[in-house]
């Protein structure tokens, strides 16, 4: 997703400190806490130079006066032979193949505008779609070792520069007031106060059992040097997919400090699996292994090729849960009547299905627009990668979907506040959402938001469906530790059945399917 705003509401005091103002950030309309303070009129050339200086994954190379778009080309066959056919058709039309996705019969190509029209309808080609609307000078430069889905770094090493400078942090909470864990029936840390939640059953699986489970966090990157996450992040399962190619060089998965809201992935990872040691925060599944998969590129976008790359990487490295707390750029909602958007939906859909067949539960945030996903709605943000001009104002029907959250088989998560009620910002929709989980309240101060890790050994209080999705991914890890032989459908069904059994019916109670799906998340036992 390319946009997320601060809540814009009044300041609050952080816990354990005096009246110093600490604005609580709401994870924005895409489910991920990112600020688009730069606005649509940012200068593209300056951003490209920044990327080159920073050594990120998306510097571009091209000739003078050339302008390229990136495209996903899908073959009719969703396998390696299909990828070969897609590559052949791409080159015949003058495009450059940057990455092949043999798992789903697709390739990532760069070419001049008009390329899609040359390739669509050719024998063996199912769909072609431009993944961006703002041209770049050329394809991404070659990086040694990039492009191999079997790769993995040997160790973490190194460090990060710290937070992105746009989010105010809070003091170390010492695992106190873990209201979000209490709502799930998990044991909160020492000193936590009480919050409404189900009675606790038998003990959850221990750290040793959870260590056999991998959760992939597809996001802005994860600071694996944070004390809460140092033992959790698995370098061999971590990667950058920030330009659609898997780059497993050491540290490639870490957040880039110069990119706005780059700390978001660290916050999400802490909710999933921060260590339970009496310091900082505790995750839903402390002891789980985390695969840090950075999708956010230096230009601040989650393009479809980044998502495809991340899903395939996570699946091929054995993830049992894949967390997606964002929406795809540049279109907030992708409509089937638009040939470009239909191709992006098909590509990400193939990657989701591949991951599910490999045993992963794909979890996604529902979004923070207070919209009914099953009804007509307005999109006034897309395309969000434009370099000039205003966004389009699009009147959309329910056939237009968020990626990946509204794809078949994805567990789509809404947010509830500290009292277990639907958060005012959460998207919803009967038959469109799967579960509800703690997302917090941006008007409730630090105690009403979800406190988790932030780069540089710090902590931040955020609210949004991003946080809610992370709780569900942690719960999937618990279910997988209890039932290591179960496939993705059985694991998802267990969470739904457990939530349903704990929820009474009634409007705005956790049996309200429009806001809660199957019900409010409860940790399986």
VENPETA-V866801 format. One record per residue. N is the residue number from 1. PSI is psi as a letter, one per 30 degrees, with the letter a starting at -180 (* if undefined). D_FIRST is the distance of its C-alpha to the first C-alpha in whole Angstrom. Layout:
n: (N;N)
psi: (PSI;PSI)
d_first: (D_FIRST;D_FIRST)
This chain:
n: (1;2;3;4;5;6;7;8;9;10;11;12;13;14;15;16;17;18;19;20;21;22;23;24;25;26;27;28;29;30;31;32;33;34;35;36;37;38;39;40;41;42;43;44;45;46;47;48;49;50;51;52;53;54;55;56;57;58;59;60;61;62;63;64;65;66;67;68;69;70;71;72;73;74;75;76;77;78;79;80;81;82;83;84;85;86;87;88;89;90;91;92;93;94;95;96;97;98;99;100;101;102;103;104;105;106;107;108;109;110;111;112;113;114;115;116;117;118;119;120;121;122;123;124;125;126;127;128;129;130;131;132;133;134;135;136;137;138;139;140;141;142;143;144;145;146;147;148;149;150;151;152;153;154;155;156;157;158;159;160;161;162;163;164;165;166;167;168;169;170;171;172;173;174;175;176;177;178;179;180;181;182;183;184;185;186;187;188;189;190;191;192;193;194;195;196;197;198;199;200;201;202;203;204;205;206;207;208;209;210;211;212;213;214;215;216;217;218;219;220;221;222;223;224;225;226;227;228;229;230;231;232;233;234;235;236;237;238;239;240;241;242;243;244;245;246;247;248;249;250;251;252;253;254;255;256;257;258;259;260;261;262;263;264;265;266;267;268;269;270;271;272;273;274;275;276;277;278;279;280;281;282;283;284;285;286;287;288;289;290;291;292;293;294;295;296;297;298;299;300;301;302;303;304;305;306;307;308;309;310;311;312;313;314;315;316;317;318;319;320;321;322;323;324;325;326;327;328;329;330;331;332;333;334;335;336;337;338;339;340;341;342;343;344;345;346;347;348;349;350;351;352;353;354;355;356;357;358;359;360;361;362;363;364;365;366;367;368;369;370;371;372;373;374;375;376;377;378;379;380;381;382;383;384;385;386;387;388;389;390;391;392;393;394;395;396;397;398;399;400;401;402;403;404;405;406;407;408;409;410;411;412;413;414;415;416;417;418;419;420;421;422;423;424;425;426;427;428;429;430;431;432;433;434;435;436;437;438;439;440;441;442;443;444;445;446;447;448;449;450;451;452;453;454;455;456;457;458;459;460;461;462;463;464;465;466;467;468;469;470;471;472;473;474;475;476;477;478;479;480;481;482;483;484;485;486;487;488;489;490;491;492;493;494;495;496;497;498;499;500;501;502;503;504;505;506;507;508;509;510;511;512;513;514;515;516;517;518;519;520;521;522;523;524;525)
psi: (k;f;k;k;l;l;f;g;l;l;l;l;k;l;k;g;l;a;g;k;k;j;k;k;k;k;k;a;f;f;f;k;j;k;k;h;f;f;l;f;g;l;j;e;e;e;e;e;e;e;e;e;e;f;g;a;f;h;l;l;k;l;l;k;f;k;k;l;l;k;k;k;j;k;l;e;k;h;a;e;e;e;e;e;e;e;e;e;e;e;e;f;g;g;l;k;k;e;k;k;i;f;f;g;h;l;l;k;l;k;l;l;k;f;e;e;f;f;e;k;f;k;k;f;k;e;l;k;k;k;f;l;f;j;l;l;f;l;l;k;l;k;k;k;f;k;f;j;f;f;l;k;l;e;l;d;l;a;a;l;f;a;l;f;f;f;k;k;l;l;l;j;f;h;g;l;h;i;e;e;e;e;f;f;g;l;j;l;l;k;g;k;l;l;l;k;l;l;k;k;a;l;k;l;k;l;e;e;e;f;f;f;k;k;k;k;j;j;b;g;l;k;j;g;f;k;e;f;f;e;f;e;k;j;e;f;g;l;l;k;h;f;g;f;k;j;j;g;k;k;f;f;f;l;k;j;f;f;k;k;g;f;f;e;e;e;e;e;e;e;e;e;g;k;k;j;g;f;l;b;l;k;l;e;i;k;f;l;k;k;j;j;j;k;e;k;l;f;g;h;l;i;l;e;e;e;e;e;e;e;e;e;e;e;e;f;g;g;k;f;k;j;k;j;i;l;l;k;l;f;k;e;k;k;k;f;f;k;e;e;e;e;e;e;e;e;e;e;e;e;e;e;e;e;e;e;f;g;g;k;k;j;k;l;k;f;l;h;g;h;k;j;f;g;l;k;l;k;j;g;f;l;k;g;g;k;f;l;l;l;l;l;j;k;j;l;l;f;f;k;l;k;k;g;f;g;l;k;f;k;j;k;k;l;k;l;a;f;g;g;l;k;k;f;f;k;l;a;k;k;f;f;l;e;l;k;l;k;f;l;j;f;f;g;a;e;f;f;a;j;k;a;l;k;l;g;g;a;k;l;j;l;k;l;f;e;e;e;e;e;e;e;e;e;e;e;e;e;e;e;e;e;i;f;f;k;l;e;e;e;e;e;e;e;e;e;e;e;e;e;f;g;k;l;l;l;k;g;l;f;g;j;f;e;f;f;b;f;a;k;k;k;k;l;*)
d_first: (0;4;6;8;12;15;17;19;22;25;26;27;30;28;30;34;34;35;34;32;28;25;22;20;16;15;11;9;9;6;8;7;10;9;11;11;14;15;14;14;18;17;19;18;21;21;18;19;22;20;19;22;24;22;22;19;18;17;20;21;25;27;30;31;29;27;24;21;19;17;18;18;22;22;26;28;29;26;28;29;31;29;27;30;30;27;28;31;30;27;30;32;30;30;26;26;25;22;22;23;22;25;24;23;25;22;22;19;21;21;24;25;23;25;25;24;27;29;28;27;30;32;33;31;28;26;23;21;18;16;13;13;15;16;18;19;23;23;22;21;24;26;25;28;27;24;23;25;24;27;27;26;27;30;29;27;29;28;26;23;23;22;19;17;20;17;18;21;23;25;29;29;29;32;30;32;30;28;28;25;27;30;28;27;31;30;33;32;33;36;36;34;35;35;32;32;32;34;37;36;38;39;37;34;34;35;33;35;34;30;30;31;27;24;21;18;15;12;10;10;14;17;20;23;25;25;28;26;24;27;29;26;23;25;25;26;23;21;19;16;15;13;14;15;18;19;21;23;25;25;23;20;18;18;16;16;18;17;13;12;11;12;14;12;13;16;16;15;18;20;20;20;23;24;28;31;33;34;32;28;26;27;24;25;26;28;29;26;25;22;20;17;15;13;10;9;11;13;12;9;6;5;8;10;13;11;11;14;16;14;16;19;19;19;21;24;24;25;22;23;20;16;14;10;9;5;4;5;5;8;9;7;11;13;16;19;21;19;20;17;15;17;18;14;14;18;17;14;17;19;18;17;21;22;21;22;25;25;25;22;21;17;15;12;11;12;10;12;13;17;16;19;17;20;21;21;18;17;13;14;11;11;11;9;10;14;16;19;19;18;15;16;18;17;19;18;20;19;19;16;13;10;9;10;12;14;16;19;20;17;18;16;16;17;18;21;23;26;28;27;26;22;20;20;17;16;15;18;20;23;23;19;19;20;21;21;21;21;18;20;21;20;23;25;25;25;27;24;21;20;22;21;21;19;20;24;25;24;23;20;20;17;16;14;13;11;15;16;15;16;20;20;19;22;24;24;25;28;29;28;31;33;33;32;34;31;29;25;27;29;27;25;28;29;26;27;30;31;28;30;34;33;32;34;34;33;31;28;30;28;30;28;26;24;22;23;23;26;26;25;25;28;28;31;34)
